[in-house]
């Protein structure tokens, strides 16, 4: 399955000026597509922080998506940070300059920032009219404006297609400490199923929500039945 | 000002099983307290991932808060991962064992996991009745259950007290490309103010929200007036 990481470049999120929307949306979209999201990082608008996060995620995951910092203003430093992360230079891309002119933008230092990309950057075309998605190695550099982020992600969404994970839940009134050994045994017997245990207080009578996830439907059902049998025994005691 | 990072240990967030609540809450709380949140990482329930993130954040920030993975079940691996991150062993802590007994829990492999902590771990007392906050160097290991996370954070909240940031906003109908040079000049003239520029589409007539933040009220007002003067010129053209 494709693995993915998302890097939110956003002082505005860390300081609470804006609520994070893009990672929150991408979680659900990647789940639908069947990719495995392995990491979300929300980091400051800082070249070193972005560069090191991009480099690390690029090594560890199939695909990396960044959000934000690609406009014309002084706080838009993602492209230069990606270049720094990969130790490459920056080039003015004629196809992007042409697009800026087509949009009727004056070509000045600010607008040309948007057309100056890391060496080796590929332009991934969408509908042929709007700004392309910028791809540097396995990193897609997307805009942070939520509406644009979502639209641009859909251009590359097919690359994230895998087999969707199936899920099951078991609820129990038993304490987590009383079911831990049982869950551990079921987990050991079903390595292809991921079993999680989440105590919830103040949400009705349930003490623990046990979640099961797998891409193997038969294994999922087998594990679910085994978990259920154990907690039913405890709940009836 | 105190700087902080938060590490959410959570397959359940990455896979979309549960919505992230703790970092979302902490953003606002740290803002109230006046600390600078520099990084949020949502990572998988994986010893290597947790260990390296904890080590890195511990070096870069004054305080680190982790969320999740501290219960008695097989997926609770935060404490051993923190130990791995700092290259220290684990010790069974008698004070915690006594607390488990006081709670009426049977002492078995599962419950004793909660009393086995990294070497050098300090127990930070809250109200003297509930489980203490676990502190390993500058890392606070908090439970992931939102209600508990918030309660435990309040025990250590005074450590995060600084001077609250003040903010201002300027809205403009100008395009970001047309205000970039002006913003950059105001930013250069006001290094103690952080100026951000966020295009927003489909939200009324505003094209760009310009945010200003500073702990220096006079500098903030000076920068706000300078930004406003520039965009008023453009908006009236």
Interface residues (C-beta under 8 A of the other chain):
Chain A: X11 X12 X13 X14 X15 X16 X17 X18 X19 X20 X23 X24 X27 X28 X31 X37 X38 X39 X40 X41 X42 X43 X44 X45 X49 X71 X72 X73 X74 X75 X105 X106 X108 X109 X110 X111 X113 X144 X145 X147 X148 X165 X167 X175 X176 X177 X178 X179 X180 X181 X183 X184 X187 X194 X195 X196 X197 X198 X199 X200 X201 X202 X211 X213
Chain B: X11 X12 X13 X14 X15 X16 X17 X18 X19 X20 X23 X24 X27 X28 X31 X37 X38 X39 X40 X41 X42 X43 X44 X45 X49 X71 X72 X73 X74 X75 X105 X106 X108 X109 X110 X111 X113 X144 X145 X147 X148 X165 X167 X175 X176 X177 X178 X179 X180 X181 X183 X184 X187 X194 X195 X196 X197 X198 X199 X200 X201 X202 X211 X213
